[in-house]
Amino acid sequence: MNYVLYAIPFFFVLIGLELLVDRWRGVSTYRLADSINSLSAGVLSQVSGLLTKGLGLLTYGFAMQHLALFELSAQQTWVWVLAFVLYDFCYYWNHRLGHERNVLWAAHSVHHQSEDYNLSTALRQTSSGFLFGWIFYLPLAVLGVPLLVFLTVAALNLLYQFWVHTRHVPKLGWYEWAFVTPSNHRAHHAQNPIYMDRNYGGVFILWDRLFGTFQEELDEEPVIFGVTTPLASWNPLWANLQFYVQLWRDAARAASWWDKLRIWFMPTGWRPADVAAKYPLSKPELSQFVKFEVPLSGGQKVYAGVQFVLYLVGGTYLLAISESLSLGLLIASWAWVAFGLYSLGVWLENRPWARLLEVLRLLSSVPLLLALQQAALLPVGAAGWSVLALYALASALWLWRLPASAQGLQAA
């Protein structure tokens, strides 16, 4: 069972409640472009998972079949409790090394790029974590934890982490000592030096206390969210590729073959000396930190919000029917989602070619819809096609009437 799919409506109800609390308290923890960027990364991650989750399942199943030391049963309660605790222990090390090694940070950094902190940030997930993440959970397979139990506790661990991404919940007293809370997770998302690389637990903060990586949120050190080398983009594809591209460029520029190889597995931030000297990275002073923003008109923002909602609905539908999709349709669906979210990112950055890309995005929906209809996975009749045609026409007219802003990003 895909617990995350069933939780999606609750996620958005809670996001709506947080927005109401924002208004009630007279604060603003949301910005439209940042929130859409975070949610776009989440949609892309979930749809990408339809193509990549097989790697983790296959390796876990292989380890269960050939390396399992015990035959644990899903019928025993203690097996579930043990698996829940051990999964979080493995998650701690996956998460910790995700901050401490370059190639792992390249995947995990997506979750930290937002310069805001709210419940939409929780849904900002990587699309490339599958490359190495499966390695950290093999100990559960070796112990003989059944696949059903593993998948369930993994989903519960992820779902728990949603609520801690808020600025509206204060410290929770004794609960802070044992469990991950909004306060100690706010510290985890900070780019302040005192907070960086701390508080890695998913459910239990005890691992951090045990291994010396705990840091309390301090009143005298307000948290500044984000990463030290800003993403400076609303493009979810670039968000997933940014650090990989940096590592690739550094590897290509390095004179030493040893440096070209080891840069991927060195501590986060390590660069070959010759590359660092010739190609220094610009990192803004924290005292002068300004959130990334691109000025947009009210109409441009409303357009982006409406179009994103349609992609959210479409992505959720694809997740719901994923088991019925052929490999070809899975790839086509991923391409449709990825291109659409990229186009919306370009729109939010107010690039000169945004309108042309939007027209192409609207046209790109037709082949996928026809393919889904032909596979009997989309019951769209004449009335449905009429509605889709009206939507495309209305979007095109909206594009034509919206004035362009001269203050948007002008370069890639």
N, C-alpha and C positions, 0 to 999 in steps of 0.2 A: 504493500500500500504506500502511495506517495503522500506522506503526511504533510509535506511542504505545500503541495497542491491544495489540499483541503484547508490549510491554514491561511492561504492568500486572502480570502475575504476578511478574516479576523485581523490580519496585518493592516489592511486599509481602514478598517473601523477604528483601530487604535491610532493610526496616523491621523485620522480625522479628529479623534478626541484630543490628541496632542495639539493639533492646530487650534482647537477651541480653548485649550488651556493657555496656549500662547496668547490668544486674544484677551482672555480673562486677566492674565497677569501683565498684559501690556508689553510683552516682549516678542521677539521674532527669532525663532531658531530655524526657520525655513527660508530658503530662497528658491524660487521656481526652477531656475536653470540647474542649480546644484542638486535639487531633489530629483528632477527628471534624469540627470546624469547618473545619480546613484541607482535609481530604479531601473534605468536602461541597462546598467551593468548587471543588475540582478536578473532582469529578463534574459539578457544574453547568456548569462551563466547557466540559468536553468535550461534554456533551449540547447546550449552547447553540451550540457550534460546528457542529453538524449543520444549524442554521438560518442561521448567519451566515458560514460559510466561503466561500460563493459570492461574496461581495463582493470578497474578496481575489483569488480565482481569476479572476473576470471582469475586474477592472482589470489584473491581471498579463497575462492573455491579450490584452487590448486593446492594452496597451503593446507587447507582443511583436509583434503583427501590424502595428501602425502606426508604431512609433517605434524598433524595433530597429535598431542600427547595424551589427551583425554577425550572421552565421548560424553560431552555435557548435553543435558537435555533442556529444551525450551519449556518443558513442563514443570521445571523446578524454579521456585521464586528466587532462591539464592543465586542461581545462574544469572538471572536478569539484573539483580542488584550488583553482583560482582562485575558483570559486563558493563553496566552503567558507570561504575567507578573507574574500571580499568580503561574504558574508552576515553574518559576525560583525562586520565593520566597520559595516554598516548597522544591525545589532542594537545596537551600542554607541550610536549616535546616537538610535535609537528609545528605548533604555533611559535614556539621559542626559536627553533632553527629557521623558521620562516622569516624571522627578524634578524637572524645572525649569519646567514649565508646568502651570497649574492643571487644565485639562481633561484633560491626559494623565495627570497624577497621580491624578485621580479614578478612572481605570481601573487603573493600576498599583499603587495603594496597597493593593489587596486582598492582593497577594503579601507585603506587609510588615507586615500587621496582627498576625500571630502574635507573642506575647510569649515563645514558646519557639523553639528552633532545632534542628530534627531533620529526618530525611528526609521526614516528612510535610509539612513546610513547603514543600519543593520542589514538591509537587503542588498547593499553594494558588495557584490561578491565577484571573485575572479573566475575566468573561464579556462584558466590553464593549471589550476591546482591539481588536476588529475595526473599530471606528469610525474610527480613524485609523492603526492600525498598518501597514496595507497601503501607505501613502504612502512609508514609509521604504525599502521593498524594490523600488520601481519602477526604481531605477538598474540592478538586475540584469536586469530585463526589457529596458531600453533597450540594455544591452550584448549582449542576445541569449542570455542563459542559458536553456536549455530549461526548460519548466515541471517536467518530471520531475526534473531536476537540482535546481531550486530547492526543490521540496517535500522532496526527500531530504535536502539539506544543512540545511534548516530543522528537520527532525525530529532529525537528528543533533546539531545545536546544542542543541536543547531537552533531548535525552537526556543529553548531557554534563553539563548543569547540575544534574542530579539529585544526583550524588554529592557535590557541594560543600556541600550543606546538612547538615552534621554537625559536632558539637563534638568528635568523637572522633579526628579526624585532625589532628596537629600541623602546624607549618610544614614545607614539603617542600624546603628548600634552594634549589638553582638553579632548580627547576621553578617557584618562585614568581615568577621574573623574567619568564617568558614566558606562563604560563598561569594561568587562574582556578583557585584552589584553595579548599579549605574555610577556610583562614585568612583570605585576603584577601576572601572572600565573606562571612565572618562580620562583618567590618568593614562591608561594604556594608549589612548588615541591622541595623546598630546605630542607636540614636537618640541616642547620645552626640554632642555637637556636633563633636568632632574627626573622627568617622567619617562624618557625614552627607553624602550626595551624593558618594560616592566609589566607585571600583571597579565600573564599569559593564559591562565586557566579559562576553561569554557564555562563550567558550572562551579567548580571548587577553586577557591583562591588559596586553599591549603598548600597546593603544590608550590605556589610562589613563595609562601612563607617558609616552606621546607627547604627550597633550593635557592633562597636568597634573591629572588627577583621581585619581591613585593615592594610597592611604593604607595603610600597613602596619598590621597588628594589633599593638597594643602591650601588653606584659605589665603595664605600670603603669596601663593604662586598660582594665579589664575591660569587655567588650561588654555593653550592656543592649539587648535586642532589643525590637522593636515600633516604633510610630509615636508622635510627640509628642502627638497628640490621640488617645487610645486609642479603639478600636472599642467596647470594653465590651459585647460582645454575642457570642452563639454563633449568630447568625442569618446564614446565607450570603447571603440576599437583601439584608439590610441592609448586609452587608459590601460588596456591589457597588454599593449605592446611596448609602451614607453621604456621601461627599465630593461627589457630584453634588447631593445635597439641600442640603448646606451652601452650595455655590456658587449654587444656585437661590435659596435664601433671601436670601443676601447681595445677589444681583442685584436681587431684588424690593424689598429694603429700601433700596437705594441711591437717593439723590435725583437723581443725575446719570445721564442716558441713556448718556453715554459710559462711565461706570463700569459700568453694567449690561451693556454689550457687552464691554468689554475685560477684565473680571474673569476670563473664561474662558481667556484667552490670556496673562495676566500671569504673572510668576514665582510659583512655588508659595508659598502662604502670603500672597500679596498680597490685601488686602481694602480696599474703599473706606474712606477716613478716617472718614466720618460713621458708617458701619456698624460699624467696629472700635471706635469710641468708645462707641456706644450698645449694642452687642451683643458685648462682649469674650468671647473663647473661653478656657475654662479649660484650662490645660496644667499638669499636675502637675510639681513640681520633681523632677529626675532623682534627687536624693539621697533622695527620699521615695517612689520608685517602688515600687509593689506590683502584682503581676500580677492581672489580672481573674480572679475565681473566684466560682462560685456553689456553695454547699454542697449536696451530693446524698448520698443514702444509697447503700450498696453495691448494693441492688436496682435503684435508679433508673439507676445507671451501667451495670449489666449489661444492663438492658432497652434502653438507648440503644445500646449496642454491638451487640447482636444485631440490632436493627432497622436500624442503619446498614449492617451487613454485607449484609443483604438488598437494600438500595438500591444498594449497590456492585455486587452481582451483577446486579441488574436494569439498572442503567445501563450496565454492560459489555455485557450482552446486546443492549441497544438500539443501542449503538455497532456491534456486530458485524453486526446486520441492517439498519443504517441505509440502505443502498442500496436495500433492498426496501420501505422505508416511503414511503407517500404523504405529501404535504405535510400533510394533515389529521392523519395518525397521528404525524408528526414533532412537530407542535404539541401534540398530546395527550400525547405521551411527555414532551416538555419540561415541560408543565404538571404532569404526575404527579411527575416528579423534583423540580421546584422546590417544589411544595406539600409533598411528603414531607420534603425536607431542611429546609424552613422549620419544619415541625411538630416535627422532631427538635431543631432549634435552640431552639424554644420549650420543649420538654421539658427540655433541658439548662439552660435559664435558670429552670426550675421556676416558670413563670408560673401564675397561678391557673386559666387556661383550657386548660392543657396536656393534661389528660385528655380533655376534649371534642374538642379538635383531633386527638388521637390516634385517637379513634373515627372521626372524619370521614376521617382519612388511611387507615385500614384499609378503610373503605367505598369510597374513591376508586379503589382498585386494581381493583375488579370491572369497571367500564366499559372501562378500558384493556385488561384481559386478554381480555374478550369481543371487543373490536374487533380485537386482534391474532389471536385465534383465528379470527374470521370471515375475516380476510385470509390465513389459512393460514400465519401467521408464528409461531404459538405452538402446538405440538402437545400440548395439554392435554386429556386424556380425562377420564372419570368419576373415575378414581383420582387424577388431578392436582387436580381441583376439590375432591375430598375432603380432600386434603392441605392445600390453600389454606384451606378452611373450618376445619380443625383449627388451622392457624396463626393465623387471625383470632380464633378462640375462645380459644386459649391466650393470645394477646396481650391480649385483653379481660379475661380472668380475672386476668392478671398486673397489668394496670392497676388493677383493682378492689382487689386485695390490697395493693398498694404504699401505704405511708403517705405523705401529703404532707408536705413540709418547709416549715416556716414561715419559713425563712431565704432563700428564693428571691427573685428579682426580683419586685416587685409592680407596677411601672409600665413603660410602654413606653419 
